[in-house]
């Protein structure tokens, strides 16, 4: 699941980057196109101004006059050969009047923005005016738009990453707290039992059966310690008879279940073999069976089945309990999620980690109906 989630996030990130890159390229193209058109308009303005100076034809004068006076957005400043400003268009007149140096500063800005367009004077061929021009508000917006968009996307991703880190820290805190409580719970049962056996042994030192029970509880403590020691490291997988392991778990749970609970095991193939860490896989089966016991609340049935499927072994644990709503099928595997009055919601989360990461298998809710029961399914590669 985590690998699929990571791949999904990677695809979203790549798609977002492609969209931003495409936007930058397209707006850059638009900017260059607008810039070329504005340069052509300035050239037309220069030509129209020249026509107004030299032509006497009424139609030409009308057209030139329209070109000159309809330029309402491109800032222009014309200078002579000595750099003296002789004319300007679309520059804030109020600022020019209020500040004697404003027009000169605008000229410097226009000189840096674009190459000037020469304006030959027909009456004086030796004199050539220069027309400096800037960018319209539209062109400035187009040029800055992709960078603003990129900044917004970067801020969005930074916020998303911060929220994910916050959520991950919260999840980690839940896992650590759950692990501590699960450890105490796992160790508490055999320790409490050992205290009782020791009390009996003190009363009757000759009772050898008590020693055997103490040995069983000690073995249980060793197994619990081994299980927690394997979490976080890469366990060694060995060929294991699935049916024998499932039967061992069945016997362990039966001894601790109510007489009103029926637990059964059906193995399609008795010698089914898979590469397992027996200690961890047994833990998974115990978690599933204990959850099933909690679900049926002391009365009902639990059926385990082992089937041979193409490419994998299928193990189902079906109970006749209260069921799980469909919208919680994925949630039950999240750390901290539980529907029990007591519990820390870590058993299924650990089980999923053990099956998917350590055994390259799958575990999921195959079917569940409220009031009828639930079937958890494990798929293990052959």
C-alpha positions as CSV (number, residue, x, y, z in Angstrom):
1,X,0.0,0.0,0.0
2,X,2.8,2.4,1.0
3,X,4.6,1.8,-2.3
4,X,1.4,2.5,-4.2
5,X,0.9,5.7,-2.2
6,X,4.4,6.8,-2.9
7,X,4.0,6.1,-6.6
8,X,0.7,8.0,-6.6
9,X,2.3,11.0,-4.9
10,X,5.2,10.9,-7.3
11,X,2.9,10.9,-10.3
12,X,0.9,13.9,-8.9
13,X,4.2,15.8,-8.3
14,X,5.4,15.1,-11.8
15,X,2.1,16.1,-13.3
16,X,2.1,19.4,-11.4
17,X,5.7,20.1,-12.5
18,X,4.8,19.4,-16.1
19,X,1.8,21.7,-15.9
20,X,3.9,24.5,-14.4
21,X,6.6,24.0,-17.0
22,X,4.1,24.0,-19.8
23,X,2.6,27.2,-18.4
24,X,6.0,28.9,-18.2
25,X,6.8,27.9,-21.8
26,X,3.5,29.0,-23.1
27,X,3.5,32.3,-21.3
28,X,7.0,32.9,-22.4
29,X,5.9,32.3,-26.0
30,X,3.0,34.8,-25.5
31,X,5.3,37.3,-24.0
32,X,7.7,37.2,-26.9
33,X,4.7,37.4,-29.3
34,X,3.3,40.5,-27.5
35,X,6.8,42.0,-27.4
36,X,7.2,41.6,-31.1
37,X,3.8,43.1,-31.8
38,X,4.6,46.1,-29.6
39,X,7.9,46.7,-31.4
40,X,6.1,46.7,-34.7
41,X,3.6,49.2,-33.2
42,X,6.4,51.5,-32.2
43,X,7.9,51.2,-35.7
44,X,4.5,52.0,-37.1
45,X,4.3,55.0,-34.8
46,X,7.7,56.3,-36.0
47,X,6.7,55.8,-39.6
48,X,3.3,57.5,-39.0
49,X,5.1,60.5,-37.3
50,X,7.4,60.8,-40.3
51,X,4.4,60.8,-42.7
52,X,2.8,63.6,-40.7
53,X,5.9,65.6,-41.2
54,X,6.4,65.0,-44.9
55,X,3.2,64.1,-46.6
56,X,0.4,66.4,-47.8
57,X,-2.0,63.7,-48.9
58,X,-5.1,63.8,-46.8
59,X,-5.7,60.0,-46.7
60,X,-2.1,59.4,-45.6
61,X,-2.3,62.1,-43.0
62,X,-5.5,60.7,-41.6
63,X,-4.1,57.2,-41.4
64,X,-0.8,58.4,-39.8
65,X,-2.7,60.6,-37.4
66,X,-4.8,57.6,-36.3
67,X,-1.6,55.5,-35.8
68,X,0.1,58.2,-33.7
69,X,-2.8,59.2,-31.4
70,X,-4.2,55.7,-30.9
71,X,-1.1,54.5,-29.1
72,X,-2.5,54.7,-25.6
73,X,-0.5,52.0,-23.8
74,X,3.1,51.8,-25.0
75,X,5.4,54.3,-23.2
76,X,7.6,56.2,-25.7
77,X,10.3,58.8,-25.2
78,X,12.1,60.4,-28.3
79,X,15.5,62.1,-28.1
80,X,17.8,63.9,-30.5
81,X,21.4,62.9,-31.2
82,X,22.5,64.7,-28.1
83,X,20.1,62.8,-25.9
84,X,17.8,65.7,-25.3
85,X,14.2,64.6,-24.9
86,X,12.0,66.1,-27.6
87,X,8.8,64.2,-27.1
88,X,7.1,61.5,-25.0
89,X,3.9,59.5,-25.0
90,X,2.0,57.4,-22.3
91,X,4.2,58.7,-19.5
92,X,2.5,60.1,-16.4
93,X,2.2,63.8,-17.1
94,X,1.4,64.7,-13.5
95,X,4.6,63.1,-12.3
96,X,6.6,64.8,-15.0
97,X,5.2,68.2,-13.9
98,X,5.8,67.5,-10.2
99,X,9.3,66.0,-10.5
100,X,11.8,67.5,-13.0
101,X,13.9,64.4,-12.9
102,X,11.1,61.9,-13.4
103,X,11.1,61.9,-17.2
104,X,14.9,61.4,-17.3
105,X,14.6,58.4,-15.0
106,X,11.9,57.0,-17.2
107,X,14.2,57.4,-20.2
108,X,17.0,55.5,-18.5
109,X,14.5,52.7,-17.7
110,X,13.3,52.6,-21.3
111,X,16.9,52.5,-22.6
112,X,17.5,49.4,-20.5
113,X,14.2,47.8,-21.6
114,X,14.6,47.7,-25.4
115,X,16.8,48.8,-28.3
116,X,15.8,52.2,-29.6
117,X,14.2,52.7,-33.1
118,X,15.8,55.3,-35.3
119,X,13.7,58.2,-36.6
120,X,15.4,59.9,-39.5
121,X,14.4,63.6,-40.0
122,X,13.6,64.2,-43.6
123,X,14.3,68.0,-43.5
124,X,17.7,67.3,-41.9
125,X,19.2,64.0,-43.1
126,X,22.2,64.4,-40.9
127,X,19.9,64.3,-37.8
128,X,18.4,61.0,-36.5
129,X,16.1,61.0,-33.5
130,X,15.9,57.9,-31.3
131,X,12.6,56.5,-30.0
132,X,12.9,54.5,-26.7
133,X,9.9,52.4,-25.7
134,X,8.9,50.2,-22.8
135,X,6.5,47.4,-22.1
136,X,2.8,47.7,-21.7
137,X,1.0,46.6,-18.5
138,X,-0.3,43.5,-20.4
139,X,3.2,42.4,-21.3
140,X,4.5,42.9,-17.8
141,X,1.7,40.8,-16.4
142,X,2.3,38.0,-18.9
143,X,6.1,38.0,-18.1
144,X,5.5,37.9,-14.3
145,X,2.6,35.5,-14.3
146,X,4.5,32.2,-14.6
147,X,6.8,33.2,-11.8
148,X,3.9,34.2,-9.6
149,X,2.3,30.9,-10.4
150,X,5.5,29.0,-9.7
151,X,5.8,30.8,-6.3
152,X,2.2,29.9,-5.5
153,X,2.8,26.2,-6.4
154,X,6.0,26.2,-4.4
155,X,4.1,27.6,-1.4
156,X,1.4,25.0,-1.9
157,X,3.9,22.1,-1.9
158,X,5.7,23.6,1.1
159,X,2.4,23.7,3.0
160,X,1.5,20.2,1.9
161,X,4.9,18.8,2.9
162,X,4.6,20.6,6.3
163,X,1.2,19.1,6.9
164,X,2.4,15.6,5.8
165,X,5.3,15.9,8.2
166,X,3.0,16.9,11.0
167,X,0.7,14.0,10.2
168,X,3.6,11.6,10.0
169,X,4.9,12.8,13.4
170,X,1.5,12.3,14.9
171,X,1.3,8.8,13.4
172,X,4.8,8.0,14.7
173,X,3.8,9.1,18.1
174,X,0.7,6.9,18.0
175,X,2.9,4.0,16.8
176,X,5.4,4.5,19.6
177,X,2.7,4.7,22.2
178,X,0.9,1.7,20.8
179,X,4.1,-0.3,20.6
180,X,4.9,0.5,24.3
181,X,1.4,-0.5,25.4
182,X,1.4,-3.6,23.1
183,X,4.7,-4.7,24.5
184,X,3.4,-4.3,28.1
185,X,0.2,-6.2,27.1
186,X,2.2,-9.1,25.4
187,X,4.6,-9.4,28.3
188,X,1.9,-8.9,31.0
189,X,-0.1,-12.1,30.3
190,X,2.8,-14.6,30.8
191,X,4.3,-12.6,33.6
192,X,1.0,-12.6,35.5
193,X,0.6,-16.3,34.9
194,X,4.2,-17.0,36.2
195,X,3.4,-15.1,39.4
196,X,0.4,-17.4,40.0
197,X,2.5,-20.6,39.2
198,X,5.2,-19.4,41.6
199,X,2.7,-18.9,44.3
200,X,1.4,-22.5,43.8
201,X,5.0,-23.8,43.7
202,X,5.7,-22.2,47.1
203,X,2.7,-23.9,48.5
204,X,3.5,-27.3,47.0
205,X,7.2,-27.5,45.9
206,X,6.8,-31.2,44.8
207,X,4.2,-30.4,42.1
208,X,6.2,-30.9,38.9
209,X,3.2,-29.9,36.7
210,X,3.7,-26.3,37.9
211,X,7.3,-26.4,36.7
212,X,6.1,-27.4,33.2
213,X,3.6,-24.5,33.1
214,X,6.4,-22.1,34.2
215,X,8.5,-23.4,31.3
216,X,5.6,-22.8,28.9
217,X,5.2,-19.2,30.1
218,X,8.9,-18.6,29.9
219,X,8.9,-19.9,26.3
220,X,6.1,-17.4,25.6
221,X,8.2,-14.6,27.0
222,X,11.1,-15.6,24.8
223,X,8.7,-15.7,21.8
224,X,7.3,-12.2,22.6
225,X,10.8,-10.8,22.9
226,X,11.8,-12.4,19.6
227,X,8.8,-10.9,17.8
228,X,9.5,-7.4,18.9
229,X,13.2,-7.9,18.1
230,X,12.3,-8.7,14.5
231,X,10.2,-5.6,14.0
232,X,12.3,-3.0,12.3
233,X,14.9,-5.4,10.9
234,X,14.8,-7.8,8.0
235,X,13.7,-11.2,9.3
236,X,15.1,-14.4,7.9
237,X,12.5,-16.2,5.7
238,X,12.6,-20.0,5.7
239,X,10.4,-22.7,4.0
240,X,7.5,-23.2,6.4
241,X,4.5,-25.6,6.3
242,X,1.5,-23.3,6.3
243,X,-1.0,-25.8,7.5
244,X,1.1,-26.9,10.5
245,X,1.7,-23.3,11.5
246,X,-2.0,-22.5,11.2
247,X,-3.0,-25.5,13.2
248,X,-0.5,-24.5,16.0
249,X,-2.1,-21.1,16.1
250,X,-5.6,-22.6,16.2
251,X,-4.7,-24.7,19.2
252,X,-3.2,-21.7,21.0
253,X,-6.3,-19.6,20.5
254,X,-8.7,-22.4,21.3
255,X,-7.2,-22.9,24.7
256,X,-8.0,-19.3,25.5
257,X,-11.4,-19.0,23.9
258,X,-14.9,-19.5,25.4
259,X,-16.5,-22.9,24.9
260,X,-19.3,-21.1,23.0
261,X,-16.8,-20.2,20.3
262,X,-16.2,-22.7,17.5
263,X,-12.8,-22.4,15.8
264,X,-12.1,-24.5,12.7
265,X,-9.3,-24.9,10.2
266,X,-9.5,-26.3,6.6
267,X,-6.4,-26.9,4.6
268,X,-6.8,-27.6,0.9
269,X,-3.2,-28.8,0.7
270,X,-1.6,-30.3,3.8
271,X,2.0,-29.7,2.7
272,X,1.5,-26.1,1.4
273,X,4.9,-24.4,1.8
274,X,5.8,-20.7,1.8
275,X,8.9,-18.6,2.7
276,X,8.1,-17.2,6.1
277,X,9.4,-15.8,9.3
278,X,7.3,-18.3,11.4
279,X,7.5,-16.1,14.5
280,X,6.1,-13.0,12.8
281,X,3.5,-14.8,10.7
282,X,2.2,-16.6,13.8
283,X,1.8,-13.2,15.4
284,X,-0.3,-12.0,12.5
285,X,-2.6,-15.0,12.7
286,X,-2.9,-14.5,16.5
287,X,-3.9,-10.9,15.9
288,X,-6.5,-11.8,13.3
289,X,-8.0,-14.6,15.6
290,X,-8.0,-12.3,18.6
291,X,-9.8,-9.6,16.6
292,X,-12.3,-12.2,15.5
293,X,-12.9,-13.3,19.1
294,X,-13.5,-9.7,20.1
295,X,-15.9,-9.3,17.2
296,X,-18.1,-12.2,18.1
297,X,-18.2,-11.2,21.8
298,X,-17.9,-14.7,23.3
299,X,-20.4,-16.6,21.1
300,X,-20.1,-17.5,17.4
301,X,-17.7,-19.2,15.1
302,X,-14.3,-18.5,13.4
303,X,-13.2,-20.4,10.3
304,X,-9.7,-20.5,8.9
305,X,-9.2,-21.8,5.3
306,X,-6.0,-22.3,3.3
307,X,-6.5,-22.5,-0.4
308,X,-4.1,-23.0,-3.4
309,X,-4.5,-20.1,-5.9
310,X,-2.5,-19.3,-9.0
311,X,0.8,-17.8,-7.9
312,X,-0.1,-17.5,-4.2
313,X,-1.6,-19.1,-1.1
314,X,-4.8,-17.7,0.1
315,X,-5.7,-17.7,3.8
316,X,-9.1,-16.5,5.0
317,X,-10.1,-15.8,8.6
318,X,-13.9,-15.5,8.7
319,X,-16.0,-14.8,11.8
320,X,-19.7,-14.4,12.6
321,X,-19.2,-11.1,14.5
322,X,-20.6,-7.6,14.3
323,X,-18.9,-6.8,11.0
324,X,-17.0,-3.7,9.7
325,X,-18.6,-0.8,7.7
326,X,-17.3,-0.7,4.2
327,X,-15.9,2.8,4.6
328,X,-13.6,1.4,7.4
329,X,-12.0,-1.4,5.3
330,X,-8.8,0.6,4.8
331,X,-8.9,2.5,8.2
332,X,-8.7,-0.7,10.2
333,X,-5.0,-1.0,9.2
334,X,-4.0,2.5,10.2
335,X,-2.1,2.9,13.5
336,X,-4.3,4.0,16.3
337,X,-7.6,3.0,14.7
338,X,-9.8,0.7,16.8
339,X,-13.5,0.1,17.4
340,X,-12.8,-1.7,20.7
341,X,-13.5,-0.2,24.1
342,X,-10.1,-1.3,25.1
343,X,-7.1,-1.5,22.8
344,X,-4.6,0.6,21.0
345,X,-5.3,-0.2,17.3
346,X,-1.8,-1.5,16.6
347,X,-2.4,-5.2,15.9
348,X,-3.7,-4.9,12.3
349,X,-1.2,-2.1,11.5
350,X,1.7,-4.4,12.6
351,X,0.1,-7.3,10.7
352,X,-0.1,-5.3,7.5
353,X,3.6,-4.3,7.8
354,X,4.6,-7.9,8.5
355,X,2.7,-9.3,5.5
356,X,3.4,-6.6,2.9
357,X,6.9,-5.5,3.7
358,X,8.5,-8.6,5.1
359,X,6.6,-11.3,3.2
360,X,5.7,-9.4,0.0
361,X,2.1,-10.4,0.3
362,X,-1.3,-8.8,0.8
363,X,-3.7,-8.5,3.7
364,X,-7.1,-6.9,3.4
365,X,-10.8,-7.1,4.3
366,X,-12.2,-9.5,1.7
367,X,-15.8,-9.1,2.8
368,X,-17.7,-7.7,5.8
369,X,-21.4,-7.0,6.5
370,X,-22.6,-5.4,9.8
371,X,-24.3,-8.0,12.0
372,X,-23.2,-10.9,9.8
373,X,-19.4,-11.2,10.0
374,X,-16.1,-10.3,8.5
375,X,-13.5,-12.1,6.4
376,X,-9.8,-11.1,6.5
377,X,-7.7,-12.4,3.6
378,X,-4.0,-13.0,3.3
379,X,-2.2,-13.7,0.0
380,X,1.3,-15.1,0.2
381,X,3.5,-15.6,-2.8
382,X,4.5,-19.3,-3.5
